[in-house]
Amino acid sequence: MPQLLVFAGSTRQQSLNRRLARAVADIARSAGAETTLLELSDFDIPLYNADLESQGTPADVVRLKEILQAHAGWIVCSPEYNGSYTALLKNTIDWASSPVAGHPVWSDGTLPFRGKVVGMLSASPGGLGGLRSQSHLAPLLLNLECWLAPQAFALGHAGSAFDEAGALVDAAHHGRVRNVVEQVLWASQRLGR
């Protein structure tokens, strides 16, 4: 079974997408996947700036690249801000895809992304569930040579979608998330990543 990485494009304590990411990790583990739940708040990554980068890539960026590279499949829970993905998620991707000049491994900027199978999820208090963030995130991931799982899921009215333990209340929502997880695991196994 390939390793699965799950993370949300938010660091807000009460983020619905962080709650969704935790539920996804539990669902993936119950499906037998070796799963890592990544918290972007655990990384000290500044706003991307080429002048700053020319002084040396931050150590946490290299650590992030290593984690991304080590996992064959990812589930990204993308919040929606102003109809798109968050600045945090874009900044994280910009740093992770930026080449490290002269580095024997990370001089190839797309290496942490190339061939990864990615499932997209989102959660929002609104009825669309953050669906527009996924429509903007998809071309960015494709540009970085990721494979996108055909199934995705946008969890609408997410403020009432979780129980006190953080599990999804609605069995249909649980099933939709599990379908995305299973598709990512299936594809990443077939691609041999």
Disulfide bonds with the S-S distance in Angstrom:
none
